[in-house]
Amino acid sequence: MITDMIYQLGADDHLAGVTSYCNIPSGKENKPVIGTVIQINVEEIVHLQPDAVFASTLTRIKQIEALKGQGIQVIRFDNPTSFDTLCGMFLDLGIRMGRKQAAQEIIRTAAAKVDQIRETAETLKKRTVFIQIGIKPLKTAEQGTFISSYIELAGGRNIAGHTGSGIFSREYVLRETRILSLWPPWVRPPKPAMPKRLPG
């Protein structure tokens, strides 16, 4: 998400490296990969000599401390829980990258689109939504997360709205036939179980 924002701000010339989970625009796949969003290569980052490292809450504390021990500034961003907190994060990043005006313009455009979506959603029938973000265990975004906020913003009802963990059994998901299931590109939806042959 942070890398996406940097590209939107037109500040990718300041990027020294990316993770394997970053969405890189076509034709700009020329940045060194320094690990995943969770497991980073500290030695490679030190070798790149960045002015700062932008980390998420998923980045391991031990590795963040290792970078700090090498004299590298680490700026950790919390995961946004709503559109407003996302905009705040985007503006903060824009200021840090010297792109405050660009960030403000993008936020204004996005806010106008969100208002349109909210108005349209108010006229539609609510749908129960399941978005899979984990495979083992089968997990969706629980209440209080950015994804759950967007489901509600678009007029949906998050299936995990009443749970704390967002973890469901495969059988439960398949049994809820009224659920609109959305699968991110990195997740394969579960295959329906074959019906058992009845005796006789």
C-alpha positions as CSV (number, residue, x, y, z in Angstrom):
1,M,0.0,0.0,0.0
2,I,2.8,2.4,0.9
3,T,4.6,1.8,-2.4
4,D,1.3,2.3,-4.3
5,M,0.9,5.7,-2.7
6,I,4.5,6.7,-3.6
7,Y,3.8,5.8,-7.3
8,Q,0.5,7.7,-7.2
9,L,2.4,10.8,-5.9
10,G,4.9,10.5,-8.7
11,A,7.7,10.1,-6.2
12,D,9.0,6.7,-7.3
13,D,12.3,8.2,-8.3
14,H,13.1,8.3,-4.6
15,L,12.4,4.6,-4.2
16,A,15.5,2.6,-3.4
17,G,13.8,-0.8,-3.2
18,V,10.4,-2.6,-2.9
19,T,9.0,-5.8,-1.4
20,S,7.7,-8.7,-3.4
21,Y,4.2,-7.8,-2.4
22,C,4.3,-4.3,-3.9
23,N,2.1,-3.5,-6.9
24,I,4.5,-2.0,-9.4
25,P,3.2,-0.2,-12.5
26,S,4.0,-1.8,-15.8
27,G,7.3,-0.7,-17.2
28,K,8.7,0.4,-13.8
29,E,9.8,-3.0,-12.5
30,N,13.4,-1.9,-12.1
31,K,13.6,-1.6,-8.3
32,P,15.5,-4.1,-6.1
33,V,13.3,-6.5,-4.1
34,I,14.3,-6.4,-0.5
35,G,12.1,-9.2,0.8
36,T,8.4,-9.5,1.7
37,V,6.2,-7.2,3.7
38,I,6.9,-9.4,6.7
39,Q,10.4,-10.8,6.2
40,I,12.8,-8.2,4.9
41,N,16.5,-8.6,4.0
42,V,18.3,-6.3,6.4
43,E,21.7,-6.7,4.8
44,E,20.3,-5.8,1.3
45,I,18.6,-2.7,2.7
46,V,21.8,-1.6,4.5
47,H,23.7,-2.1,1.2
48,L,21.2,0.2,-0.6
49,Q,21.9,3.0,2.0
50,P,18.4,4.6,2.0
51,D,17.7,7.8,3.8
52,A,14.7,6.2,5.5
53,V,12.7,3.0,5.4
54,F,8.9,3.0,5.4
55,A,7.5,0.0,7.3
56,S,4.1,-1.3,8.1
57,T,2.7,-2.9,11.2
58,L,3.4,-6.3,9.6
59,T,7.2,-5.7,9.5
60,R,8.9,-7.6,12.3
61,I,10.0,-5.5,15.2
62,K,13.4,-7.3,15.5
63,Q,14.2,-6.4,11.9
64,I,13.2,-2.8,12.4
65,E,15.5,-2.6,15.4
66,A,18.3,-4.1,13.4
67,L,17.9,-1.3,10.8
68,K,17.9,1.3,13.5
69,G,21.0,-0.2,14.9
70,Q,22.7,0.4,11.5
71,G,21.7,4.1,11.8
72,I,18.8,3.9,9.3
73,Q,15.7,5.9,10.1
74,V,12.6,3.7,10.1
75,I,9.1,5.3,9.8
76,R,6.3,2.9,10.7
77,F,2.9,3.5,9.3
78,D,-0.2,2.0,11.0
79,N,-2.7,0.2,8.9
80,P,-5.6,2.5,8.0
81,T,-9.0,1.6,9.4
82,S,-11.2,3.9,7.3
83,F,-11.1,6.2,4.3
84,D,-10.3,9.2,6.6
85,T,-7.3,7.5,8.2
86,L,-6.2,6.4,4.8
87,C,-6.3,10.0,3.6
88,G,-4.4,11.1,6.7
89,M,-1.7,8.5,6.0
90,F,-1.5,9.6,2.3
91,L,-1.1,13.2,3.2
92,D,1.6,12.4,5.8
93,L,3.5,10.4,3.1
94,G,3.0,13.2,0.6
95,I,4.6,15.7,3.0
96,R,7.5,13.4,3.7
97,M,8.1,12.9,0.0
98,G,7.8,16.6,-0.8
99,R,4.6,16.1,-2.7
100,K,2.1,17.7,-0.3
101,Q,0.1,19.6,-3.1
102,A,-0.1,16.4,-5.2
103,A,-1.4,14.5,-2.2
104,Q,-4.0,17.1,-1.4
105,E,-5.3,17.1,-5.0
106,I,-5.5,13.3,-5.1
107,I,-7.4,13.2,-1.8
108,R,-9.9,15.8,-3.0
109,T,-10.6,13.7,-6.2
110,A,-10.9,10.5,-4.2
111,A,-13.2,12.1,-1.6
112,A,-15.6,13.2,-4.3
113,K,-15.7,9.7,-5.8
114,V,-16.3,8.2,-2.3
115,D,-19.2,10.6,-1.7
116,Q,-20.7,9.4,-5.0
117,I,-20.3,5.8,-4.0
118,R,-21.9,6.5,-0.6
119,E,-24.9,8.2,-2.2
120,T,-25.4,5.4,-4.7
121,A,-25.1,2.7,-2.0
122,E,-27.8,4.3,0.1
123,T,-30.3,3.5,-2.7
124,L,-29.3,-0.2,-3.0
125,K,-30.2,-3.3,-1.1
126,K,-27.5,-4.4,1.3
127,R,-25.5,-7.5,0.4
128,T,-23.6,-9.7,2.7
129,V,-19.9,-9.8,1.7
130,F,-17.0,-12.1,2.3
131,I,-13.6,-11.1,1.3
132,Q,-10.9,-13.7,1.8
133,I,-7.5,-12.4,2.9
134,G,-6.1,-15.6,4.3
135,I,-6.1,-19.3,3.4
136,K,-5.0,-21.3,6.4
137,P,-7.0,-20.5,8.4
138,L,-9.8,-19.2,6.2
139,K,-9.8,-15.5,7.2
140,T,-11.7,-12.4,6.2
141,A,-11.3,-8.8,7.3
142,E,-12.9,-8.3,10.7
143,Q,-14.7,-5.3,12.0
144,G,-12.5,-2.2,12.5
145,T,-10.3,-2.8,9.5
146,F,-9.9,-0.8,6.3
147,I,-11.5,-3.5,4.1
148,S,-14.5,-3.9,6.4
149,S,-15.0,-0.1,6.4
150,Y,-15.0,-0.1,2.6
151,I,-17.6,-2.9,2.5
152,E,-19.9,-0.8,4.6
153,L,-19.1,2.3,2.6
154,A,-20.2,0.6,-0.6
155,G,-23.5,-0.5,1.0
156,G,-22.5,-4.0,2.0
157,R,-22.6,-5.9,5.3
158,N,-19.4,-7.6,6.3
159,I,-20.0,-11.3,7.3
160,A,-17.4,-10.9,10.0
161,G,-19.0,-7.8,11.5
162,H,-20.1,-9.7,14.5
163,T,-16.9,-11.6,15.1
164,G,-13.6,-10.6,16.6
165,S,-11.2,-12.8,14.6
166,G,-12.6,-13.0,11.1
167,I,-11.8,-16.7,10.9
168,F,-14.4,-19.0,9.5
169,S,-14.6,-22.7,8.6
170,R,-14.7,-23.6,4.9
171,E,-18.0,-25.4,5.5
172,Y,-19.5,-22.2,6.9
173,V,-18.5,-20.1,4.0
174,L,-19.8,-22.6,1.5
175,R,-23.0,-23.1,3.4
176,E,-23.9,-19.3,3.3
177,T,-25.1,-19.3,-0.3
178,R,-26.4,-15.7,0.0
179,I,-22.9,-14.4,0.5
180,L,-21.2,-12.5,-2.2
181,S,-17.6,-13.9,-2.1
182,L,-14.8,-11.7,-3.4
183,W,-11.4,-13.2,-3.8
184,P,-8.2,-11.2,-4.1
185,P,-5.9,-12.2,-7.0
186,W,-3.4,-13.9,-4.6
187,V,-6.1,-16.2,-3.1
188,R,-7.7,-19.2,-4.7
189,P,-11.4,-19.7,-3.7
190,P,-12.2,-23.0,-2.1
191,K,-13.6,-25.7,-4.3
192,P,-17.2,-26.7,-3.4
193,A,-17.4,-30.0,-1.6
194,M,-18.8,-32.9,-3.6
195,P,-22.2,-34.0,-2.4
196,K,-22.3,-37.4,-0.7
197,R,-24.2,-40.1,-2.4
198,L,-27.4,-41.0,-0.5
199,P,-28.1,-44.6,0.3
200,G,-30.5,-46.4,-2.0
